[in-house]
């Protein structure tokens, strides 16, 4: 499976989360577990907000752990909102246009999961994309198509609602041709001001997603951790898997939930919608 992380708070160097923690995203991409060799070797990407409304984007088809350009960039950029992703391909080619994050206007999108039997319903899903958005699809992944369906269904004015309507449409399209449990997803989304996340699947097992607890509590638990002292009180990190094993630092996001994170964190039920 893919892995991703999102950060919002006072500006930091992405390197701090991509490389410096005990179980950093890059380390997870290189060696997830003792019995798994190279689980995320199919590309990487970093999207961040800086001086422009539109986010900056770096994507590479190279394995994350072996890309010196990513390490260099992650050490020079300072940003208060970014999304990073390491890819494990699920049937589509290893190429730069298939690497996350995906960008449209001020929006960034990352995904961990899949649409089951994607090839069987790909045409129907593509046809549903708003014609004005169609030329923005550069790759061939189900993830990028999910993003553009969510944009079609109102993501720009209603981010969580757009994701729910996208999920409902994918499930209805799959059900019509007899595909069971078609959707597995954790999604990260950003607009330059807020970070959004969702965890959902059509079946009983859902890929993991965690959010950091409030920084003040973490700092009180671990005052000796110098890395935590410069984070702003409202800083949050959303991750596929914890970056460090510190009791009390991470809260698992329940399956069927969505988060909106700005100055505060709000959690909602995530329920696919049949209205589009």
C-alpha positions in Angstrom: 0.0 0.0 0.0 1.0 3.6 -0.4 1.8 5.9 2.6 1.4 9.6 3.1 1.6 12.4 5.6 0.2 15.9 6.0 1.4 18.7 8.2 -0.2 22.0 9.3 1.2 24.5 11.8 4.1 26.9 12.1 6.6 26.6 9.2 9.0 23.7 9.5 11.4 22.0 7.1 9.6 18.9 5.6 12.8 17.0 6.3 11.9 16.8 10.0 9.0 14.5 9.2 10.2 12.9 6.0 13.6 11.9 7.3 14.4 12.8 10.9 11.9 10.8 13.0 12.5 7.2 14.1 9.9 5.8 11.7 10.0 8.6 9.1 8.0 8.4 5.9 11.1 7.7 3.9 12.2 4.9 6.3 8.7 3.4 6.0 9.1 3.5 2.2 12.4 1.7 2.4 11.7 -1.0 5.0 8.2 -1.2 6.3 8.6 -4.5 8.2 11.0 -7.4 8.6 9.1 -9.6 6.1 8.5 -6.8 3.5 11.5 -5.7 1.4 10.7 -2.6 -0.7 7.0 -1.8 -0.3 7.0 1.8 -1.6 9.5 1.8 -4.5 7.2 3.3 -7.2 7.7 7.0 -6.8 7.3 9.8 -4.4 6.1 13.4 -4.1 5.9 16.5 -2.0 3.5 19.4 -2.3 3.7 22.5 -0.2 2.4 26.0 0.1 4.7 29.0 0.0 4.5 32.4 -1.6 1.8 31.7 -4.2 -1.8 30.6 -3.8 -1.1 27.6 -6.0 1.0 25.0 -4.2 4.5 24.0 -5.4 4.9 20.4 -6.4 7.8 17.9 -6.6 7.2 14.4 -8.0 9.6 11.7 -9.0 9.2 8.1 -10.2 12.4 7.2 -8.3 12.1 5.3 -4.9 11.9 7.9 -2.2 14.9 6.7 -0.2 17.2 7.0 -3.2 16.2 10.4 -4.5 18.8 13.1 -3.5 16.7 15.9 -5.0 13.9 15.1 -2.5 16.3 15.2 0.4 17.8 18.5 -0.8 14.4 20.1 -1.3 13.0 18.9 2.0 15.9 20.5 3.8 15.7 23.9 2.1 11.9 24.5 2.0 10.1 25.9 5.1 6.4 25.6 5.0 3.4 25.6 7.3 1.3 23.2 5.2 2.4 20.2 3.1 1.5 16.8 1.9 4.0 14.0 1.1 3.5 10.6 -0.5 5.4 7.4 -1.2 3.8 5.1 -3.8 3.3 1.4 -4.2 1.7 0.9 -7.6 -1.5 -1.1 -7.9 -1.6 -1.9 -11.6 -0.8 1.4 -13.3 2.6 2.4 -14.7 5.5 3.7 -12.6 5.8 7.2 -14.1 5.9 10.8 -12.8 2.4 11.7 -13.8 1.1 8.8 -11.6 2.9 10.0 -8.5 1.1 11.9 -5.8 0.3 14.6 -4.7 -2.1 15.6 -7.5 -2.7 19.4 -7.9 -5.6 21.4 -9.2 -5.6 25.2 -8.6 -5.0 25.7 -4.9 -5.8 22.1 -4.1 -3.4 19.1 -3.3 -4.6 15.5 -3.0 -3.0 12.3 -1.8 -4.5 8.8 -1.5 -3.7 5.4 -0.1 -5.9 2.6 -1.3 -7.6 1.5 -4.6 -10.8 1.0 -6.5 -11.3 -2.8 -6.9 -11.5 -4.0 -10.6 -10.7 -0.4 -11.6 -10.3 -1.4 -15.3 -14.0 -2.6 -15.4 -15.4 0.7 -14.4 -12.7 3.2 -15.5 -14.6 4.3 -18.6 -17.8 5.0 -16.7 -15.9 7.0 -14.1 -14.0 9.0 -16.6 -17.1 9.9 -18.5 -18.5 11.4 -15.3 -15.7 13.9 -14.9 -16.7 17.5 -15.7 -15.5 18.3 -19.2 -13.8 21.4 -18.0 -11.6 19.3 -15.7 -10.9 16.4 -18.0 -7.7 17.9 -19.6 -6.2 18.2 -16.1 -6.0 14.4 -15.8 -2.4 13.7 -16.7 -1.9 10.1 -15.5 -3.7 6.8 -15.4 -4.3 6.1 -11.7 -7.6 5.5 -9.9 -6.4 8.1 -7.3 -6.1 11.0 -9.8 -9.5 10.1 -11.2 -11.1 10.0 -7.7 -9.7 13.5 -7.2 -11.2 14.8 -10.4 -14.6 13.1 -9.6 -14.5 14.8 -6.2 -13.8 18.2 -7.9 -16.7 17.4 -10.3 -19.0 16.8 -7.3 -18.3 20.1 -5.6 -15.0 19.6 -3.6 -13.9 23.2 -4.1 -16.9 24.6 -2.2 -17.6 21.6 0.1 -14.4 19.5 0.5 -15.7 16.7 2.6 -19.0 16.6 0.8 -17.2 16.4 -2.5 -15.3 13.4 -1.2 -18.4 11.8 0.1 -20.3 12.2 -3.2 -17.2 10.8 -5.1 -17.2 7.8 -2.8 -20.9 7.2 -3.3 -20.6 7.5 -7.1 -17.7 5.0 -7.2 -19.6 2.5 -5.0 -22.8 2.9 -7.1 -21.0 2.5 -10.4 -19.2 -0.6 -9.1 -22.3 -2.1 -7.6 -24.0 -1.8 -11.0 -21.6 -4.3 -12.5 -21.4 -6.6 -9.5 -18.1 -5.4 -7.9 -18.2 -6.0 -4.1 -16.4 -3.8 -1.7 -15.0 -1.5 -4.4 -13.4 1.3 -2.4 -10.4 1.4 0.0 -9.1 4.8 0.9 -7.4 7.2 3.2 -7.3 10.6 1.6 -5.3 13.8 2.4 -6.4 17.1 1.0 -5.2 20.7 1.4 -6.3 24.1 0.1 -3.5 26.4 1.5 -5.4 27.2 4.7 -6.7 23.9 6.0 -5.8 20.2 6.0 -8.5 17.6 5.4 -8.4 13.9 5.8 -10.8 10.9 5.4 -10.6 7.2 6.2 -13.2 4.9 4.6 -13.6 1.6 2.9 -16.6 -0.3 1.4 -15.5 -3.5 3.3 -14.7 -4.5 6.9 -11.0 -3.6 6.7 -9.8 -0.1 6.3 -6.2 1.2 5.8 -4.9 2.9 8.9 -4.8 6.7 9.6 -3.5 8.6 12.6 -3.5 12.2 13.8 -1.1 13.7 16.3 -2.5 14.8 19.6 -2.3 18.5 20.5 1.3 19.7 20.7 1.0 21.1 24.3 0.1 17.7 25.6 2.9 16.0 23.7 5.4 18.5 24.9 4.3 18.0 28.5 4.7 14.3 28.1 8.1 14.5 26.5 9.8 17.8 27.6 13.3 16.3 26.7 12.3 16.0 23.0 13.9 19.1 21.6 12.3 18.4 18.2 8.9 19.2 19.7 9.6 22.5 21.3 9.5 24.7 18.2 6.1 23.4 17.0 3.2 25.8 17.2 0.4 25.0 19.7 -2.0 24.2 16.8 0.4 22.0 14.8 -0.9 18.6 13.7 0.4 15.7 11.7 -1.8 13.2 9.9 0.0 10.0 8.9 -0.8 6.5 7.4 1.4 5.1 10.2 3.0 6.7 13.3 6.4 8.3 12.7 7.7 7.6 16.2 6.6 5.3 19.0 5.7 7.7 21.7 2.7 6.7 23.9 0.0 9.4 23.9 1.3 11.1 20.7 -1.1 9.5 18.2 -4.8 9.0 17.9 -6.2 6.6 15.4 -8.8 8.1 13.2 -11.8 5.9 13.2 -12.9 4.2 10.0 -15.7 6.1 8.4 -14.4 9.5 9.7 -13.2 12.8 8.2 -11.0 15.5 9.7 -10.9 19.2 9.1 -7.8 20.8 10.6 -7.0 24.5 10.8 -6.7 26.4 14.1 -8.7 23.6 15.6 -9.4 19.9 14.7 -12.9 18.8 13.9 -14.0 15.3 13.3 -17.1 14.2 11.3 -18.7 11.0 10.2 -17.7 10.2 6.6 -20.7 8.7 4.8 -20.8 8.2 1.0 -23.6 10.2 -0.6 -25.9 9.1 -3.4 -26.6 12.8 -4.4 -24.5 14.2 -7.2 
